[in-house]
Every structure is written in C-alpha cells, then in structure tokens.
Amino acid sequence: MEMENPLKEAFVFPNEQEFADAIVYRIQHQSLVMKPVLRPKTCSIIFLRRVYRRNVWSLYLTFADKLRRGKGEFPSTGLPCHVYNAIDAMHQTANGFVQLMRKEDCDSLDKFKSLLVSAFGCMFTLAMKVMPTLTYFQDARQANRRERMRNSEDYDDVAASTLIDTRYLAHQRCAEEFPLTVDVDNVANFVDPNVMRWLEELEREHGFRFKEPHCAKLSLNPKWKGLARCTNAKASKT
C-alpha cells in the first residue's frame, strides 16, 4: 500500500501559469462554441458587442475567483487588503472596457479585438502585481505544514504567529506599488509590451475573423442591410 505524503498537496494560492491558462482558455473557447469565421452580411455590432463584453466579464470573474481561493487560510482576518484591491481594480478595468465597447465609435471587429486584448492585458498585469504576495503565502503555508508535522502540539500557536507575520510582510512587499485604478485609455504605459504581443497573437490565431478580410465596419443590425437592399432593388425597377 502506497503511503501518502502529508506534505504533498495542491497549491491553494494561484500561480502565474493559472492566470495565463485562463486567458488562453477564454480566447480559444469562443472559437470552440461558435464558428471563428464570420460573414459580414450575417454579423452585426450587437452580436460582437455581446460576445466581447461577455468575454471581458468572464475573465474578470475567473481571476477574482482565483484570488479569493486562499480566503479560507485566514478565517478570522481575511485576505490582505491589497488582494481585495486587485479584485476591485480588475472589476473597474473590466467595466471600463465594457463601456468603451458600448460606444458608437466601436463599430468594427478590429476595435472589439483591440479592446479585448487591452482588457485582458490590464487584468493580467494586475494579477501579476499581486503574485509576489500569493507566492509568499504559499511558501508560508507549506512551512506551517512542515512545522505541524514536526511538532503538532505547538502548531496552532506557531501557525497563527507565522501567518500574521507573513501577512504583514507580504503587504509591505507590494502595497506601495499596487495601483487602485487603471487608465483604460492609456494601456501602453501599464501593460508589458511582451504581454500585449502574446495576447494579440492569441486573438489573431483563435479569435473571430471575417471571411472577406477587406470588410471594416458593420451595421447595427444585419436585417437592416437586407431591408435596404430590397428597397434599393425595388426603387431601381420603378
């Protein structure tokens, strides 16, 4: 019978790869559930706005769930304030880009793609800014488990004091540099260019695209286009 290693367990706090995988899944998922090649005559701004807004909010909810995952480790005090600040900043960021997608000048597939990439880049950057703290907590958690294995009688006191110390130190490590808000109109100064290139490549490979590459703008409703064509045809016959 194989003995279970008591020190071997799943990570409670998310790592960088988990956030990256969430982005890859979200971008690839849209092409799995819907055909990635669109026809301009049957596609509308309303459709694109709905899809891209949903993708932005879905990624925010995924990231927020990951950041809250370690809440059970601090039943009395809760997560450090800047972890909640990260979640709040992501919410504001997602909402900011959704509002930009609602504007009238967001009238082409390229604009929706650009806003999606920028939104994902900002939220990923926010997650990376809190990553040193999450890594620090994960290391402290494993150290506490080792302490418990060595001396189970003293574990409660040691664990409590260690968590307080690590919580304070982790707060000091990133509280000063953590942004409370993100300027959605000025992403270039916030997101690493390498991250933007990675996201643009992902969206280019797996995102929506038109069958006719020269198509730039879309109608508000594709049915209106059909009605306009019928009206023009009747007018030409009279």
SEKOLZA-90951 format. One record per atom (N, C-alpha, C, O, CB): residue in one letter; x, y, z negated. Coordinates in steps of 0.05 Angstrom, whole numbers, plus 5000, padded with zeros to 4 digits. Glycine has a CB too. Layout:
BEGIN
aXYZ;...
***
This chain:
BEGIN
m501749765000;m500050005000;m501850255000;m503550284983;m498150004975;e501250435019;e502950675021;e502250875000;e499850944996;e502650805049;m504250974986;m503851174965;m503551454977;m505051524995;m506251164945;e501551594967;e501151864977;e502952064963;e503352054939;e498151954972;n504152234978;n505952444968;n504252664956;n502952804972;n507952544989;p504352714930;p502652914918;p503453204926;p501753384924;p502652894888;l505853234936;l506753504944;l506053564973;l506353794982;l509753534940;k505153354988;k504653395016;k501653455019;k499953285014;k505353145032;e500953695029;e498253775032;e498053985054;e500054105062;e496953875006;a495654035063;a495254235085;a495754515075;a495454575051;a492454205096;f496654685093;f497054965086;f494355095080;f492455075096;f498555115109;v494255235058;v491855385051;v491755645066;v489655725076;v491655425021;f493955785067;f494156045080;f494856015109;f496655845115;f496156225065;p493656165127;p494256135156;p497056225163;p498156405150;p492156285172;n498156115184;n500656205194;n500356335221;n498156355232;n502655965196;e502556435232;e502356585257;e501256415280;e499656515296;e505156685265;q501956165281;q501055985303;q498055955303;q496855935324;q502455715301;e496855955279;e493955925278;e492556165291;e490456125305;e493055895249;f493556395286;f492356635298;f492756635329;f490956705344;f493456895286;a495156555337;a495656545366;a493856335380;a492756385401;a498656475371;d493556105366;d491855895378;d488955985379;d487455915398;d491955635360;a488056145360;a485256245361;a484856425385;a482656425397;a484656395335;i486856585392;i486656755415;i486556595441;i484956645458;i488956955416;v488356395443;v488356225466;v485756085470;v484656075492;v490656015464;y484655975448;y482055835450;y479856025459;y478255955476;y481355715423;r479856275448;r477656455455;r477756535484;r475656555497;r477856705437;i480156585495;i480356655523;i479756425541;i478456455562;i483156765529;q480756185534;q480255955551;q477355855549;q476255745568;q482055725542;h476055905526;h473355805521;h471355925541;h469555785550;h472455865493;q471656175548;q469756305566;q469756175593;q467656155606;q470356605568;s472056075602;s472255945628;s471255655627;s470755535648;s475055965640;l471155545603;l470255275600;l467155255600;l465955065610;l471355145574;v465855455588;v462955455586;v461655585609;v459255545615;v462055585560;m463155755624;m462055895647;m464055885670;m466455865665;m461256185641;k463155895694;k464955895717;k466656145717;k465656365715;k463355875744;p469356105719;p471156345717;p470956525742;p471656755740;p473956255713;v470156405765;v470056565789;v467256685792;v465256545793;v470656385814;l467056945793;l464557085794;l464057195822;l465857255837;l464457315774;r461457215828;r460657345853;r459457615847;r457557645832;r458557165868;p460557825859;p459658095853;p456658135857;p455358285843;p461058295871;k455457995877;k452658025883;k450857915861;k448557985859;k452057905909;t451857725845;t450257605825;t451257665797;t450357545777;t450157305829;c453057855794;c454257925769;c453558225763;c453458385781;c457257875768;s453158285738;s452458555730;s454158655707;s455458495693;s449558575723;i454158915702;i455459025679;i454358915653;i455758855634;i455259335679;i451658875653;i450358775629;i451458495621;i451958445598;i447358755633;f451858325641;f452958065636;f455858075625;f456457955604;f452957895661;l457558235638;l460258265629;l460458385601;l462058305584;l461958425649;r458858585597;r458858725571;r458058525548;r459258525527;r456958965571;r456058365554;r455258175534;r457457965528;r457957905505;r452658025543;v458657865549;v460757655545;v463157775531;v464157645512;v461557545572;y464158005540;y466658105528;y466258215500;y467958195483;y467758325546;r463858335495;r463358415467;r463158175449;r464258185426;r460658575466;r461957965458;r461757715442;r464557605436;r465057515414;r460057505456;n466357615456;n469057505452;n470557675431;n471957555414;n470557505478;v470257935432;v471558105412;v470558045384;v472158005365;v471158405418;w467958035380;w466857975354;w467557695344;w468057655321;w463858015353;s467557505363;s468157225355;s471057205345;s471557065325;s467757045379;l472957345358;l475657325348;l475957465321;l477357365304;l477557455369;y474557685318;y474657815291;y473657635269;y474957605249;y472958075292;l471357495274;l470257315254;l472157085248;l472457005225;l467557215263;t473456985269;t475356765265;t477756855248;t478556715229;t476356665292;f478857085255;f481157195240;f480357245211;f481857185192;f482257455253;a478057365207;a477157435179;a476757175163;a477557175139;a474457585180;d475656965175;d475356715160;d478056595153;d478356495131;d473856515178;k480056625170;k482656515164;k483956675141;k485256555124;k484456525189;l483656935141;l484857095120;l483457045093;l484757075072;l484657395127;r480956985093;r479456925068;r479856645058;r479056575036;r476456975072;r481256485073;r481356195067;r482756145041;r482155945027;r482856055089;g484656315033;g486156265008;g484856394984;g486056404962;g488856375011;k482356494987;k481056624965;k480756444940;k480856544918;k478256724973;g480356194945;g480056004922;g482455974905;g482255874882;g479255734933;e484756064914;e487156054898;e487156274876;e488756254858;e489656084916;f485456474879;f485356694860;f482456734850;f481256934857;f486556954872;p481356534836;p478556554828;p477856784811;p475556884812;p477756304814;s479656884795;s479057104776;s479657374788;s478157564783;s480557064751;t481757404804;t482557664814;t481957704843;t481757934852;t485557694810;g481557484858;g481057514887;g483657564902;g485857594890;g479157734892;l483457574928;l485857624945;l486857904940;l485358084931;l485157584975;p489457954946;p490558224944;p488958424961;p487858354981;p493558224953;c488958674952;c487258874965;c488058914995;c486258965011;c487459134951;h490658885002;h491358945029;h490558715048;h490558755072;h494358995031;v489958475037;v488758265054;v485958355062;v485158325086;v488757995040;y484458455043;y481858565050;y482058815068;y480358855085;y480258635024;n484158965064;n484659195082;n485059105110;n484059235129;n487059365072;a486458885114;a486858775140;a484258695153;a483758745177;a488758535139;i482558565138;i479858475148;i478258725155;i476958725176;i478458305127;d478258925138;d476759175144;d477859315169;d476259405186;d476859365120;a480459315172;a481659445195;a480959295221;a480459415241;a484759465192;m480959025219;m480158865242;m477258925250;m476558935273;m480558565236;h475558945229;h472659005235;h472359275249;h470859295268;h471059005209;q473759475239;q473659745251;q474759735280;q473759865298;q475259945234;t476859575284;t478059555310;t476159415330;t475759515352;t480659395309;a474959195321;a473059055338;a470759235345;a469859245368;a472058795325;n469659375326;n467459555330;n468259785349;n466659865366;n466359665304;g470659885346;g471560095364;g471660015393;g470860165410;g474260195355;f472759775398;f472959685426;f470159605437;f469659645461;f474859445427;v468459505420;v465659445429;v464259705438;v462859705458;v464059305407;q464759915423;q463560175430;q464660275457;q463160385473;q464060385408;l467260235462;l468360315487;l467160145510;l466860255532;l471460275487;m466559895505;m465259725526;m462459815532;m461359755553;m465359435517;r461259955514;r458460055518;r458360305535;r456160385544;r457060095492;k460560445538;k460560695553;k460060655582;k460660445594;k463260845548;e458960865595;e458260845623;e460760815641;e460560695662;e456761085631;d462960925632;d465360915650;d466660635649;d468560585663;d467361125642;c465660455632;c466660185632;c464960025652;c463059895645;c466560045603;d465760055677;d463959955699;d465359765718;d464559735741;d462960195715;s467559635709;s468959445726;s470059215710;s470459245686;s471159585742;l470458995723;l471558755709;l474358825698;l474958735675;l471758515728;d475958965712;d478659035703;d478559195677;d480259165659;d480159195724;k476559375674;k476359535650;k475659365626;k476659395604;k474359765654;f473759175631;f473058995609;f475458815601;f475858775577;f470658815618;k476858725620;k479258565614;k481358725598;k482458625579;k480558465640;s481758975606;s483759145592;s482959195563;s484559185545;s484059405607;l480359245559;l479359295532;l479559045515;l480259055491;l476559395532;l478958815527;l479158565512;l481958505504;l482458435481;l478058325529;v483858535522;v486658485516;v487658675494;v489058595476;v488358515541;s486858925496;s487659125476;s486459055448;s487859075428;s486859405484;a483958975448;a482658905423;a484058665410;a484558665386;a479758845427;f484558455426;f485958225416;f488758285406;f489658185385;f486058005437;g490158465421;g492858545413;g492858685386;g494658635370;g494058715434;c490958865382;c490759015357;c490158825333;c491458845312;c488659235358;m488258645337;m487558465315;m489858275309;m490258205285;m485058315322;f491258185329;f493458005325;f495758155310;f496958045292;f494557895351;t496158405317;t498258565304;t497558605274;t499258595257;t498558835318;l494958655269;l494158685241;l494558435225;l495458445202;l491158765240;a494058205238;a494457955224;a497457905219;a498157805197;a493357715241;m499157985237;m502057945234;m503158125212;m505058055199;m503457995260;k501858355208;k502858535187;k502358425159;k503758495140;k501558815190;v500358265156;v499758145130;v501057865127;v500857745106;v496758125126;m502257775148;m503457505148;m505657465127;m505657255115;m504557445175;p507457655122;p509457615101;p508157555074;p509257385059;p511157855098;t505957675068;t504557625043;t503457345042;t503657205022;t502357825038;l502157265064;l500956995065;l503056775063;l502656575050;l499356955091;t505356825076;t507556635075;t508656615046;t509256405036;t509756705094;y508856845034;y509856855006;y508056704987;y508956564970;y510157154997;f505456744991;f503456604974;f503656294978;f503356144959;f500656704979;q503956215003;q504155935009;q506555804996;q506355594984;q504255885040;d508855944997;d511255844983;d510755834953;d511655644940;d513656024990;a509456034942;a508956044913;a507155814905;a507455694884;a507856304904;r505155754922;r503355544917;r504755274916;r504155114898;r501055534938;q506455224934;q507954974935;q509854954911;q510254744899;q509554944961;a511055184903;a512755184879;a511155114854;a512154974836;a514155454876;n508755214853;n507055154830;n506354864828;n506154744807;n504455324831;r505854744851;r505254454852;r507654294842;r507354094828;r504454364880;r510054374850;r512454234841;r512754264811;r513554074797;r514954344856;e512154504801;e512254554772;e510254374757;e510854274735;e511854844765;r507954344768;r505954184756;r506753884755;r506253744735;r503254204771;m508153794776;m509053524776;m511253474755;m511453264744;m510053444804;r512853684750;r515053654731;r514053664702;r514953524685;r517153864736;n512053844698;n511153884670;n508253954671;n507554194672;n512854104656;s506553764672;s503653804675;s502453954651;s500454094654;s502253554679;e503653924627;e502454044603;e502754354604;e500954494595;e503853934578;d504954444615;d505454734616;d504554864642;d505055104646;d508354794611;y503354704659;y502754804686;y500955044686;y501455244701;y501554584703;d498855044670;d496855254671;d498055524666;d497655724680;d494555204652;d499655544644;d500955794638;d502955884659;d503056114667;d502355774611;v504555694668;v506555754688;v505255844714;v506056044726;v508355514694;a503155694722;a501855764747;a500556044746;a500756194765;a499655554754;a499256094724;a497956354721;a499956584722;a499456784736;a496356364695;s502056564707;s504056774707;s505456804734;s506057024743;s506156734686;t505956574748;t507256584774;t505556714795;t506456874811;t508056294782;l502956644794;l501156764814;l500857064810;l500657214830;l498456634812;i500857154785;i500757444780;i503157574791;i503057784804;i500457494750;d505557454786;d508057574796;d508157584826;d508857784838;d510457424785;t507457354838;t507657344868;t505557524881;t506057644902;t507257054877;r503257554868;r501157734879;r502158014879;r501758164898;r498557704863;y503458094857;y504558374855;y506758414875;y506858614889;y505458424827;l508658224877;l510958254895;l510058254924;l511058414940;l512958024890;a508158084930;a507158074958;a505758334965;a506058434988;a505157844962;h504358454946;h503058714951;h505158924957;h504759094974;h501358794927;q507358924942;q509459124945;q510759094972;q511759284983;q511459094923;r510858844983;r512358795008;r510958915032;r512358985051;r512758495011;c508358935032;c507159035056;c505059245052;c503859345072;c505858805071;a504559325028;a502559535023;a503259795036;a501559945046;a502059574993;e505859865035;e506760125045;e506460155076;e505860365086;e509560175037;e506759935090;e506759945119;e504159865132;e503859875156;e509059775130;f502259785115;f499759675127;f497859905134;f497160065117;f498459485107;p496959905159;p495160115168;p492260055160;p491359825161;p495260145199;l490860265152;l488060225144;l486260265168;l483960165168;l487260425122;t487160405189;t485560445213;t487360405237;t489860425236;t484260725213;v486160355260;v487560315285;v486360505306;v483860515309;v487460025295;d488060655320;d487160835341;d486660665366;d488560605380;d489161065346;v484160605372;v483560435395;v484260565422;v484460435442;v480660355394;d484560825421;d485260965446;d488260985450;d489161095471;d484061245446;n489860895431;n492760915433;n494060655425;n495560645405;n493761145416;v493460445440;v494360175432;v497360135438;v498659985424;v492759965448;a498360275457;a501160235465;a503160285443;a505260145442;a501860425488;n502560465425;n504360525402;n503960335379;n505360355359;n503960805394;f502060155380;f501359985358;f502059685363;f503059555345;f498460005351;v501559595387;v501859315394;v504559275408;v505359425425;v499559215412;d505959055400;d508458985413;d508058935442;d506258795450;d509658735399;p509659055460;p509359015489;p509458715497;p508058635516;p511559165504;n511058555483;n511158275489;n508458135483;n507657955498;n513358135473;v507158225462;v504558115456;v502558185478;v500958025486;v503558215428;m502658435487;m500858525508;m501258365534;m499358295547;m501158825513;r503858325540;r504458165565;r503357885562;r502357775582;r507458165570;w503657765539;w502657495534;w499657485537;w498557305550;w503457395506;l498257675526;l495357685528;l494357735556;l492457615565;l494257895509;e495757915570;e494957975597;e495257735615;e493657685633;e496658205608;e497357575610;e497857335626;e495657125620;e494756995638;e500657215620;l494957105595;l492756915587;l490156995600;l488756825612;l492456915557;e489457245599;e486957335611;e487057315641;e485057245654;e486357625603;r489357365653;r489557335682;r489257045691;r488156995712;r492357445692;e490256865675;e490256575682;e487556445676;e486656275692;e492456425668;h486256525654;h483856385645;h481356555645;h479156445641;h484356275618;g481656815649;g479356985647;g477656995673;g478356855692;g480157265640;f475557145673;f473857175696;f475357315719;f477057485714;f471257325689;r474557245743;r475657385766;r473557375788;r471857195789;r478357255776;f473657565806;f471757575828;f472657405852;f475057385857;f471257865837;k470757285866;k471457135890;k472557325911;k474357255926;k468956985901;e471357575912;e472357775930;e474157965914;e473158135899;e470057935944;p476857945916;p478658095899;p478458395903;p479358545885;p481458015903;h477358485926;h477258775931;h474958915916;h474859155915;h476958825960;c473158755904;c470858875890;c471759015865;c473258905849;c468758655883;a470959265862;a471859415839;a469659465819;a469859395795;a472959685848;k467459585827;k465359655809;k462859485812;k462459355833;k464559955812;l461259475791;l458859305791;l456359485787;l456559705777;l459059095769;s454159375794;s451659515789;s450759465760;s451759275747;s449459435809;l448959625751;l447859585724;l446259325723;l446159185703;l446159815715;n444859265745;n443259025746;n443358925775;n442759065794;n440259085738;p444158665779;p444458565806;p441758555822;p441758575846;p445558285806;k439458545807;k436958545821;k436458805835;k435158815856;k434658485801;w437459025824;w437159285837;w438559295864;w437559425882;w438159505819;k440759155866;k442159145891;k440459005912;k440259105935;k444959005888;g439258785905;g437658635924;g435258805932;g434458805956;g436658375912;l433958945913;l431759115920;l432559335939;l431059415957;l430459225894;a434959445934;a435959665951;a436459565979;a435859705998;a438459785939;r437459325982;r438059216008;r435359176023;r435259236047;r439558946006;c433359066009;c430759026022;c429459286031;c428359306053;c428858876004;t429759486014;t428659756020;t429959876044;t428659986062;t428859935996;n432659846045;n434159956068;n433459816094;n433359936115;n437159946063;a433059546092;a432359396116;a429659476127;a429359506151;a432459096109;k427759516109;k425059596118;k425159876130;k423759936150;k423059596095;a426760056119;a426960326129;a428160336156;a427360496173;a428660496110;s430060156162;s431360146188;s429560046210;s429860116233;s433859976187;k427459886202;k425659776222;k423459976230;k422359966252;k424359526212;t422960166212;t420860366218;t421860596235;t420260776242;t419660476192;
***
